[in-house]
Structures are given as structure tokens and as C-alpha cells.
Amino acid sequence: MAARGHVQDPNDRRLRPIYDYLDNGNNKMAIQQADKLLKKHKDLHCAKVLKAIGLQRTAKQDEAFTLAQEVAVLEPTDDNSLQALTILYREMHRPELVTKLYEAAVRKVPTSEEYHSHLFMAYARVGEYKKMQQAGMALYKIVPKNPYYFWSVMSLVMQAISAQDEKLSQTMFLPLAERMVEKMVKEEKIEAEAEVQLYFMILERLGKYVEALEVVQGPLGEKLTSELQSRENKCMMLYRRLERWAECNALSCKLLLKNPDDWQFYLLYFDSLFHLIDQSWTPPQEGTHSAEGEVHSSISQALSFMEDRIATEEAKESKHLRGPYLARLELIRRLRERSCPEAQQLGEPLELMFQFFVKYGDKPCCITDLKIFLDLLKPDQHVQFINRLMEAVPLGAPGEDGVAFPGDTRALQRHLCVTQLSRSLGQQHALNTQGKLGLIKELKAHYRHGLQFGKSCLKTELQFSDMYCLMAAHVYIDLWLETGDQNMLWQSLGLLEEGLSHSSSNAQLKLLLLLLYCRLGAFEPVVDLYSSLDAKHVQHDTIGYLLTRYAESLGQFAAASQSCNFSLRFFHSNQKDTSEYVIQAYKYGAFEKIPEFIAFRNRLDHSLHFAQVRTERMLLDLFLEADISSPLEESVKLMSLCPEEDDILWDSLRDNRDLTVLVSWNPKDRQLNEEHKQRSLEEDTLWLRLRSLTLRLIGCISALTHHTSRNSEKTTENGVAAKPSSLRSLLSQLENTLNQATQFTEKQLQHQYPFVGPVPSRLAQALSSGCCQCQLSSLQLPLHLQELEAAGLDESTALQTQISNLFKSLAVQLQDMLEKCKGDPLEVKDSQSTTQHFLLENLVYFVETVCIVLWVSNYCGSVLRPLKSSLQKKKKKKKEASTVTPPVLSAYQEFNSSLQSLLNQALEHIKSQEISLTALKLGALSLEGQTQSEAEETFTKTAMDKVQSSYLRSLQEIGELLKKRADTLKSLKI
């Protein structure tokens, strides 16, 4: 009902039912209702647009677009039509059309504040910064409000940030923005904090740090109130940039007196102190040391300052802050690095760390605090340090198994901290096999004892003793890596499954389980584990690689397709969502956030993971859907794949993976380092290049096949192939990349990543299986067929022999690939269960290669058929009775026959593997090395069953795809 006194537009009432249907998702009824309304009111533009929205949502995009354009060309100015068209264009992912819509509206109603602001925001969505600047100033002239003026200024800054030429930014855009703000400052029109922030941003980008400091310290700086210590933080940053170490030191002193627990100020204090010492700075004889007050320029002053901070903390009765104690250790480290004897005056690190443990050992942060200072201990102090800490852990009397347990959660946390520090110092790694098995037994006992403290915990809460479980799993993994005994891996899986049953929200348990299942080649349980992690937003990029790396390579094609879709949805929505964040930042004056949003969007757009998922998803779709009956060119066309264009910006690729997401207590020599990260990036980039080039070459084959089928009746020189030069170029690139990949893999064999570091890419296994070389060989065939097509069958004996040899070589390579797939992926011998998951990967590579070979073979057939027909016609004219088949035709037919035989072998092998896997009884396994309780055996058996079930699922999906491809082979006849 309309409010009393308000005259409702009759069109609103008429349109209401259509809006309701669209809101409720009843698009068909919305279309019908719009049609009814348009019969009565043909000029009701909004009804047409609402109908177009209904059509768009029922996958009738072309009709929707046509209808929308009918309204758009009329240049409507009513709110309903404009808003409806805006919604429609957003759903069509055509934001650039919204700008044209409001440009027309502004021309017709030049004084409308609303239309001008909508136009500005429309430009913001498409990143038209110059037009945004003009729209902002036009808006300010109509309605002289500060926000509109500063929208224009910010748009100038964005032009500077996005400009390719840095000189242009520094000489034109930023100085102009500075003059515009200075004009407002002189006229005393600065009103809001956001305007001061923008002025500061401009001066900072121009490198005018002195002027920026004057702004912060002057009257305008008083407006900086939204963040705690905003002015001080900005001053500190500027002092560092200007290398005014005296002021930096004095300000950090003042701030530490206010907040002795702020770690960043300790680091700034130490940095400035040593810079002053290096410069031999001396305080002036008269007046203050600096604009910020007293300066500490000697080590003795720093020692005195630290002692005062600690004395202040010691004098407190409660709520002791950790900052001063950790700062003392940091100062010792820095003094030792400079070989300063004064380091000894602060005390012995072992004793200081012990005192810290006594104070804070019952807090989870203690381990992370002390871990970064373990390098201050000498190697011969490690055992003494751990023994000292154990003395401060209150444990009860040892039980029958000789293990003493903590009596409460605080004691448990202390014991856990010591255990973690012991592993970080390498003491656990130094144990022999029996020592490690004994340690595992002790850790499991502590884990199970600690569960009693978490009986009242909610399902979403973690158990107090979870870390014992996780560490025991890590020790099992150590044993597996050292001995190669897979029983250790099974027991690790069983223990983690047990941990997850008690602590279903523990992300670390899930991540390690996920990684172990993937390393064993079992993808089926991984999907649910990843889903239960409930990854949010950017985590789909930072940890999504754990899922997508293994999805397709283990033969679970349906799950792989879902995983890729899941990741791609995030990346595509980010592109749309970021525009909305930018618009909100303009509306609320959060100008400093706008460059951050744009940088974030670019970082995700150039993500290595995004490029990988995009490429793998297209390849997967082709392998699953595109066969000879459903032409390859149709699938390629739907993907808008253009072989001539490389859509990956290789120089801008960003590695956004979080390689430290799994918790690790490894000592420094076993930790992930920069070299590992760089090698992993290089490996993943090489694999992406191979896959991208393969995809583009498949696109080329599609174009060639399409062209040949259209010109089958007349093969003239004009008609030969679609851009053979691009095919030759892509083949050359693929060959070069393959050589680089081979060299890289040979070097990589000497270097292994830490287990909790980067997951190895598919590169090494793909090269080992022979699929890359085989695919390259098959993709080279079309080039020779093009030459044959141009020459004809009469005058190409040498070329025919060459092509025949290529067919024979390809058949041999495929047979070799199949031989590498033979074996049992899961077998039981002498109570030992072993997995050979690489056999599954080899099978997947074999199927992928078969798909490519079939597409190439189909193209070869489309070339050879008309050549054979032409030859037969010539013979009839000349009345030749010769029955000799040209060698290339015989070779092609023989190749197809051998391919059929090969696929039958492969299908038989897969069928036999399915039967043997189904019959395999894993329950009969008795795991050696440790005696297991009945509960442990149950969890280990659960893990084994999951692996067995996953292998079976993989074989079934691989078998189904291969059978589908084998059926299409029958149509390849000439």
C-alpha cells in the first residue's frame, strides 16, 4: 500500500507482479506477465527490459540482448528502465553498456545529480579513470559537494597508478591531483579525514615526504582520527623514508612507553638505534635531541631502556606483557650479529628463554615466540635447554607404561610446548627407528590422556591435545620417508582419522589427511575433506591448489570437473565483486583502499592457480565431451578458444599459493626455503606451458578438421589448412618447452621438497609416462598431411613413406605407454600393503593421449578420403587396372587397426584391475612395527578402505572414458 498523501506511479503497480516473479526465481511467469502487459501498453519500456531479464535467466541470451537493445536505442530516462537495464547488463557481464546508457541519460537530463553519479559509478565498474575524472568534475559543477570534487581527484590518482609510463604519472597526473587538493586547502574547504588521507597519498606517491610530514603534523593531521595512532604511524613511516633516524628513534621510544607490547615499534627502535650508531650520531649540546624528544644513540642507552621496560613488567602483579622479554632476545641477536660484547650484559639466552617459558609456557603462543630465537642456542645447549624446560613441567607419577601425564590443561600446554621445541631443535629427527616408534607411542598416550580435558568441548572447538596427534603423524611420515615402509603411512592415516573423529573442526588434521590421501593417489576422500575445511574467498586461490593439482591426474573426472568449477566461480566472481568494492570505497571516502582493491583484483587475475585451473578445465571438457560423433570444433567454438592467441600473461603470473599452510616443527635445515619456492614455481609454470600449448594445438586441429570437411569436394591451394604457420609455430614452442621440462626434471631429481612444502607438479610423472613425447609426435602429423594434401598421392612417395613411419612410431609409443600402466595400484604381500598410485596417473595420461591421437586420426582421415577418391577417379579416366594401394593409405588403416587392438588391451587391463581390487581383502592385514589397539585398527582399516574405494572409482571412470573413445574409433575409415 502507498503511504497516505503519496501518489504512486501507476506503472509501478503494473510492474510489481513481474518484479515479484523475478525475485522468486519464477522467470517463465515473469516473461508471460510481461507479454500480457506489453499487449496493453506497448510503450512500457521497463516491461520489455524485465522480460529480457527473464529471458537471460532462462538461457535465451540472444533474445534478451535484442530486446534490451530495442529499449536502449530509445535512450530512456525513467528510473525503472535504467535500473532494470543496469541489472540485465551486469548479469550479461557487459558493464560497458551501462556507461552508454547513462551517457545518454545525462545528455537528456544534464542537471540530474542522480544520473551523473550513476554515470560516474558506471565508469568505475569498467575502470575508465579519465572519464571518471571528467564525470566527477561535471557532478561537482552541478552540485558543489566536497565528495564529488575528491572523486575527480582520486580518479586522477588512479590514472597515475594505471599509467604504463611512470614519467607521465610523476609529471602530469599526480602534480595535477596535488594542485587540485592544494586549491581546496588554501580555500579552507577540507572537511573530512578521507580528504586528508588522499592528500597524504598523493604526496607520498610523488616522493614529497617532507611536505607529507608537514601535513600530518599540521592542523590537517588533526583530522586523522579513525585509526589508533594513525598520525604516529604515518610519521614513523615518513621518518624511515627520509632516513631521519633520530626522530624515528625518539618517536619509537615514546610509543613503547605508551604500549610496551607493540612489536613493530621495538623493531623500529632497534633499526634506528643501529643506524645512528653507524652514523656516529651525537646529540646537540643545547636544546632537544630531535623534534620528537630524547634520542638513544648508544648501546648502553638501549640496554638501560630494555632493563627499565623489563623492570616495569616485573613490578606488575598480573598481566605481564611478553613484548619486553622478547625484545631483549631480539637485541641479543642483533648485538651478536654485529659481534658486540655488550650482548653478554643482557644475559645468557638459554636462561632468558627458560625464564620466559616459566612465565608463559602454559600459553599456546609460547612455542611461536621462542621458536624464532632457537638459533641463539649453541648446538651443545639443545639437550640441556629441553631438560631445563621439562623440569618446569608439572607431571604426575609415571604409569605402568612409564609415561607421566599432566594433571590439567595448563600443565598439558607446557608439556606440549617442550615437545614442539624438541622437534624444532631436531632432537626427534636424530632418533633411530626404534627411538621414533617409542616417541610415537608416548605421543599417542599423551594425546589420548588429554582427551579427558575436552569432554565438554563443543563440536566446533579443538581438543587440547590435538597437537600430540598431529606430531605423532609427522613422526610416522618421517619413518615412511626414511624406511620406505608404507605401513607407517597407513598408521599415520589411521591416527589422523582418529584425531578427526574427536576434533572434527581441526583444519590441520584435515590438511595433513588431504595431503596424505593425495600422495597415495586416493582422491575420493579428499573432496569431502576439502569441503569440510569451508575455505573462504581468497583461500580458494591460496590453498585450492591442494585439491585441483590431484583432481584430474588421479582419474576422478567428475570430481575434477566440480573442483575446477568451484575455483573458477571464485575467480570470475572476484572480477565482478571488486568493482562493487571500488564503488563502495568512493561512496564512503575510503580512497586509500581503492588502489588496494585494484591491486588485489590484478593479483587474482594473474594468479598461476587461476591460469592452471582455466587450462585444465578446458582440456578436461574436451577429453570428456569432444569425440568424433560430437565434433571437436563445436566444443572448441563453445570455449571461444583461439589457437593464435595466448591468453596467459606469462610475465605477470603471480604465485599466490600458501606453501606454509600446514603446521611444521622441522628444524631450519629441513624447512621450506626460497629456493624450494622458486623451483616449485618454475616447475608449475613449465607444466602450465605444456598444457596451454597442447590445448592451443588441439584448437588448431579442430580448425583444420573443420576447414577440410568444408572443402572436401575441392582441395585447392587456397583451401589448405587454417593458418599452417601458427600450427608450425606452436609445435616448435611445444618441442622447446618439452626439452626445457626434461632438463628441469633431470636436475629436480637431485632436490626434493620438504613433505609439507609445495606439492610436486604433474610434470615428472607425465614425462616418465611418455605422454608428452607421444602427444607431440601425433600433433606433428597434420603438418605432413598438409604437405601431402598440396602434393597429392601421385607425386609424394618419399613423403608417404615418412608419414607411414610416423604412424608406426606412434603405435609403438602408445604400446609403450600402455606397458607403463600395467601392474597393481594396490597389493598385499606378506601382510604388507603397498600402493603404486603412479599407475593410475599413467592410465590417465594414456587416455588423454588416446583422445588427442583420435582427433589427429580423424583429421588425417578427412584429408586422405578426398585424396583417395581423387586418385580413383584419375584411374577410371585412364582406365588403369592397378590395385596397388598407396603406402600412406595402408599405413593409416593399419594404424587404426593397431589402435583398436591397443584400446581393447587397455580395457581388458582396467577390467582385470577392477576385479582384483574388488576382491582384495584389506581387513586381513596385520600392521607390523607397533601393536595396535582395536580402535586403532578400526581407524586404519577405514583409511585403507577409502583408498581402495577411491582406486576402484578412478579405474571405473577411466574405463568408461576409454570405452567411449574406443566406440568412436570404428567411424575412422577411409
C-alpha positions, -999 to +999 in steps of 0.1 A: +000+000+000+012+035-008+016+059+021-012+084+026-006+115+006+018+098-018+007+095-054+020+062-067+031+059-103+005+035-120+034+018-139+050+007-106+017-011-097+016-027-131+052-039-130+051-051-094+039-087-103+068-091-127+093-079-101+079-105-077+081-133-101+118-124-109+127-121-072+111-156-065+130-172-095+098-178-114+113-165-147+088-181-171+058-165-153+077-132-153+080-134-192+043-143-195+033-114-173+055-090-192+039-102-225+004-096-211+014-061-200+031-052-233-001-061-253-019-034-234+010-009-230+034-013-259+054+017-249+061+005-214+099+001-218+106-013-183+083-043-190+104-051-221+136-050-200+121-071-173+111-096-199+147-095-212+159-103-176+136-133-176+149-145-210+185-140-198+179-162-168+163-189-189+194-191-211+179-172-240+208-146-241+204-136-278+167-128-274+173-110-242+201-088-257+179-080-288+150-069-266+173-048-243+189-030-273+154-021-286+149-002-253+185+011-251+184+028-285+154+048-273+177+063-246+152+060-217+154+084-187+129+068-164+145+052-133+127+018-137+141+012-172+176+024-164+178+003-132+164-028-149+188-024-179+217-020-154+208-053-137+205-070-171+238-058-184+255-069-151+241-104-155+253-104-191+288-093-179+285-063-202+292-034-178+304-012-206+268-010-219+257+006-187+281+036-193+264+042-227+230+041-210+238+068-185+258+089-210+225+092-230+205+099-198+229+127-188+227+143-222+189+144-219+188+155-183+221+174-178+212+187-143+204+154-127+227+147-097+215+111-096+222+103-133+257+120-131+266+099-100+253+067-117+274+076-147+305+080-125+299+046-109+293+030-143+328+043-154+342+030-121+330-005-129+349-006-162+380+013-149+376+043-172+396+066-150+398+096-173+361+096-179+356+092-141+376+124-136+355+143-161+322+129-147+333+138-111+341+174-121+308+177-140+290+165-110+308+190-087+298+218-110+262+208-108+262+201-070+294+216-054+299+190-027+334+180-015+330+142-021+323+148-058+354+170-061+376+144-045+361+116-066+377+135-095+410+139-077+411+102-068+404+093-105+435+113-114+455+093-089+441+061-104+452+073-139+487+077-124+487+043-109+474+025-140+496+045-165+522+025-184+546+054-184+558+062-149+572+096-161+537+106-172+524+098-137+550+118-119+549+148-143+512+152-152+486+131-133+499+133-097+510+170-098+476+179-112+459+160-084+482+178-059+473+212-072+436+204-071+438+194-034+461+224-026+434+247-040+409+232-015+434+236+013+440+273+005+403+279+004+400+260+037+374+237+023+389+204+036+362+188+057+368+151+061+396+127+072+393+109+038+403+141+020+435+145+042+443+108+036+440+114-002+463+144+000+488+123+020+486+095-006+493+119-034+523+135-017+537+100-008+534+088-044+552+120-055+580+113-031+573+146-013+579+131+022+588+164+038+555+180+027+536+149+037+552+152+072+541+188+074+505+178+065+504+150+092+520+172+119+500+203+109+463+213+115+451+189+088+467+160+106+443+165+135+415+151+113+434+117+112+414+101+140+398+069+126+428+046+133+446+043+166+480+061+165+473+070+128+494+102+129+522+085+148+523+056+124+524+079+094+552+100+110+572+069+117+569+057+081+580+091+068+609+093+092+621+060+078+617+071+042+636+103+050+662+084+070+656+107+099+668+081+124+670+104+154+633+113+151+624+077+143+642+065+175+627+092+197+592+085+185+595+047+189+608+053+224+577+074+232+553+049+217+569+020+236+565+038+268+528+041+260+525+005+247+554-018+257+539-048+239+539-033+203+565-054+184+567-032+153+580-003+175+607-024+190+620-033+156+619+004+145+637+013+178+665-012+171+668-003+134+671+034+142+695+028+171+720+009+149+717+034+120+725+062+145+755+042+158+767+035+123+765+073+115+783+082+148+754+105+156+758+128+186+731+148+203+733+186+201+749+203+231+719+226+235+682+222+230+663+190+224+678+160+207+651+159+180+617+171+171+603+140+188+623+143+220+652+124+236+672+101+213+691+068+222+722+067+202+744+042+221+742+005+231+744+014+268+712+036+264+694+007+247+705-017+274+692+007+301+660+012+282+653-025+279+661-031+316+636-003+325+609-019+304+615-053+320+617-039+355+584-022+349+569-056+339+584-074+368+569-048+392+534-057+380+514-082+399+494-095+370+490-093+332+527-094+323+534-084+287+556-106+265+570-078+243+598-066+266+612-101+272+611-110+235+627-076+226+656-084+250+662-116+230+659-097+197+685-072+209+709-100+219+706-114+183+713-080+167+743-074+190+757-108+183+753-102+145+775-071+150+799-090+173+792-066+202+805-078+236+776-060+253+753-089+243+765-107+274+753-080+297+717-089+288+722-124+300+725-160+286+698-168+260+692-202+274+684-188+309+663-160+295+643-184+273+638-207+303+625-177+324+602-168+295+589-204+295+583-203+332+561-172+327+543-180+295+547-218+289+511-225+296+500-203+267+498-216+231+518-185+219+549-196+238+561-220+211+558-195+183+575-168+205+605-190+214+608-208+180+622-177+163+650-174+189+662-210+190+692-201+168+706-182+197+713-215+214+746-233+207+741-269+193+756-284+225+730-265+246+699-281+229+696-311+252+703-290+283+677-265+272+650-291+267+659-308+301+656-275+319+622-268+304+610-303+313+619-296+349+594-267+349+566-290+336+544-304+364+537-341+356+522-368+377+538-401+387+547-424+357+521-451+350+526-487+340+539-478+306+564-454+321+547-422+308+539-394+332+509-373+323+500-336+331+472-331+356+454-301+339+453-282+307+480-257+318+504-284+325+495-301+292+502-269+273+536-266+290+545-303+281+532-298+245+554-266+242+585-285+252+577-314+229+573-290+199+605-271+208+623-305+210+612-313+174+621-278+162+657-284+175+659-316+155+660-340+185+632-361+172+647-364+137+680-376+153+663-407+169+668-441+152+638-461+141+631-477+175+635-444+192+609-428+168+585-457+174+589-452+212+583-415+207+551-422+187+538-445+215+544-417+241+528-390+219+497-412+213+495-419+251+496-381+258+470-375+231+445-400+244+451-389+280+445-353+271+411-360+255+396-362+290+401-324+294+380-317+263+349-338+271+328-307+275+341-291+243+316-282+215+320-299+182+334-267+167+361-265+194+395-282+191+407-308+216+435-296+239+458-325+229+453-324+191+489-313+186+502-346+201+482-365+174+495-343+147+531-346+158+528-384+160+515-384+124+546-363+114+569-388+131+552-416+112+558-397+080+595-393+089+597-431+093+580-437+060+603-413+042+634-428+058+625-465+055+600-466+026+577-487+048+542-479+037+528-494+069+539-462+086+518-442+062+488-464+069+492-459+106+496-422+102+463-421+082+446-442+109+458-419+137+447-387+118+413-403+112+410-410+149+420-374+157+394-361+133+367-382+150+374-364+182+381-329+168+360-326+136+369-289+131+407-292+132+419-278+099+455-290+104+444-326+108+422-323+076+450-307+056+475-334+065+450-361+058+442-345+025+478-344+016+485-380+025+455-393+006+466-373-024+501-387-022+486-422-021+466-414-052+432-416-034+411-386-045+377-397-034+381-389+004+398-356-004+367-339-019+348-342+014+378-332+035+384-300+014+347-292+015+346-295+053+375-270+055+349-244+044+375-224+026+366-187+023+371-163-005+409-159-013+416-193+003+403-208-029+434-194-045+459-198-017+451-234-008+429-245-037+459-259-055+459-288-030+427-300-045+430-291-082+465-305-085+454-341-080+418-339-093+421-350-129+455-367-126+440-395-104+412-403-129+383-388-109+370-368-138+335-359-124+351-346-091+378-329-111+352-310-131+334-299-099+367-288-083+377-267-113+342-252-114+344-243-077+377-225-081+367-208-114+334-195-098+355-177-072+379-161-097+351-150-120+330-135-091+361-117-079+363-098-112+327-086-107+328-081-069+359-059-069+341-033-090+315-031-063+341-028-036+357+001-055+323+018-058+316+015-021+351+029-014+342+060-035+309+064-018+323+063+017+355+081+010+379+052+017+402+064-011+434+046+003+416+013-002+408+018-039+444+010-052+444-020-028+412-034-043+425-029-078+459-045-069+440-074-053+419-080-084+450-079-106+468-103-083+439-128-086+435-122-124+472-130-128+472-160-104+491-190-115+464-212-100+437-194-120+456-200-152+462-236-143+425-243-134+413-225-165+435-245-188+429-279-171+391-273-171+391-267-209+413-297-215+391-318-192+359-307-210+375-317-244+387-351-232+353-358-217+329-344-243+346-339-276+346-370-297+342-377-334+304-380-332+302-347-312+327-328-333+358-313-316+352-279-334+319-275-317+335-278-282+363-255-292+339-229-305+318-230-273+350-223-253+359-193-275+394-209-278+416-190-303+448-210-310+467-180-324+462-160-292+479-168-259+456-156-232+481-162-203+503-132-194+534-152-186+555-123-173+527-112-149+519-146-134+516-145-096+523-174-073+496-169-046+499-204-031+502-205+007+530-231+010+532-227+048+496-236+055+505-269+071+520-266+105+555-279+108+581-281+136+610-290+113+645-277+122+659-250+100+678-274+076+646-292+068+623-262+064+609-248+032+632-221+018+632-196-010+650-220-034+622-246-029+596-220-037+614-208-068+619-243-081+583-252-075+571-220-093+594-229-123+581-265-123+544-254-122+550-228-149+567-253-172+538-277-168+513-249-175+531-240-207+530-276-219+493-279-211+485-245-226+504-253-258+487-287-260+453-270-257+460-245-284+473-272-307+440-291-302+423-259-312+444-258-344+435-295-352+398-285-347+402-256-372+420-278-397+394-305-394+365-280-398+382-264-428+390-298-445+354-311-441+340-279-456+364-282-486+363-319-490+350-316-525+377-292-538+411-291-522+429-262-538+460-245-526+438-217-511+419-242-491+448-259-474+446-256-436+438-228-413+470-209-407+496-237-410+522-211-398+505-210-364+505-248-362+542-249-371+550-222-346+530-239-317+547-272-325+581-256-323+572-239-289+559-272-276+591-290-286+613-263-270+592-264-238+594-302-236+632-300-239+633-274-210+609-296-189+631-327-195+663-308-184+645-293-154+632-327-143+667-343-145+680-316-122+650-318-099+657-355-091+686-343-070+665-319-050+633-329-031+608-305-015+600-309+022+570-331+027+548-302+040+562-279+013+550-275-023+532-304-038+552-317-069+535-308-102+524-335-127+554-327-149+578-355-138+552-383-140+539-370-173+574-372-188+580-406-172+548-420-187+559-409-222+527-390-229+543-356-237+565-370-264+537-392-278+513-362-280+540-341-297+545-369-323+508-372-330+504-334-333+532-332-358+512-355-382+488-327-395+518-307-408+529-336-430+493-343-441+490-307-453+521-312-475+506-344-488+473-326-495+491-300-515+512-325-534+486-353-540+491-390-538+508-393-573+540-374-567+547-379-530+563-413-525+590-401-501+565-380-481+541-410-479+569-432-466+577-406-439+541-403-428+538-442-428+568-444-405+552-417-382+520-438-379+541-469-370+562-449-345+531-435-329+516-470-325+548-482-308+549-452-284+512-458-274+521-495-267+550-484-245+527-461-226+502-489-220+530-512-207+538-485-181+502-487-169+504-524-161+507-535-125+486-535-094+479-500-079+471-516-045+485-550-035+490-571-004+521-593+001+533-608+034+510-587+055+524-556+038+501-533+018+517-512-009+504-487-033+516-478-068+493-448-075+516-436-103+499-464-124+466-445-121+483-413-133+499-432-162+465-446-172+451-410-172+479-398-194+473-428-217+436-419-220+444-382-227+469-392-254+444-416-270+419-387-272+444-365-289+455-393-312+419-399-322+413-362-331+445-362-352+435-395-368+401-381-376+418-351-393+441-375-412+410-394-424+394-361-435+425-354-457+431-389-470+394-396-480+392-370-508+428-378-519+418-415-523+386-405-541+405-382-565+431-410-572+403-435-580+387-410-604+420-405-622+425-442-626+390-446-640+397-419-666+430-435-676+413-470-673+442-483-652+436-517-636+463-512-609+451-524-574+482-511-555+471-491-525+493-460-518+515-467-488+500-438-467+465-453-470+477-487-460+497-473-431+466-453-419+444-483-420+470-504-402+474-477-376+436-476-369+436-514-365+465-514-341+448-486-322+417-507-319+437-536-306+456-514-282+423-499-267+409-534-263+441-544-244+438-513-222+401-520-214+408-556-206+436-545-182+414-520-165+386-546-161+410-571-146+423-544-122+387-536-111+381-573-104+413-578-084+407-546-064+372-556-056+383-590-044+412-576-023+407-581+014+425-554+033+409-564+066+433-593+069+463-570+072+484-571+103+505-540+106+540-546+118+562-522+137+538-514+165+510-533+182+477-516+176+446-514+198+413-525+184+402-488+180+435-480+161+430-510+138+394-498+130+406-463+120+435-477+099+411-501+082+388-472+075+416-453+058+426-484+038+390-489+027+388-453+015+420-457-006+407-490-021+373-474-029+389-444-045+412-465-067+381-485-078+362-453-086+392-440-106+395-472-126+358-472-134+358-435-146+390-441-167+375-473-181+342-456-190+360-427-209+383-451-227+353-473-238+336-442-251+367-433-271+371-469-284+335-468-297+342-437-318+373-454-334+350-475-356+340-445-376+376-437-386+376-454-421+386-442-455 
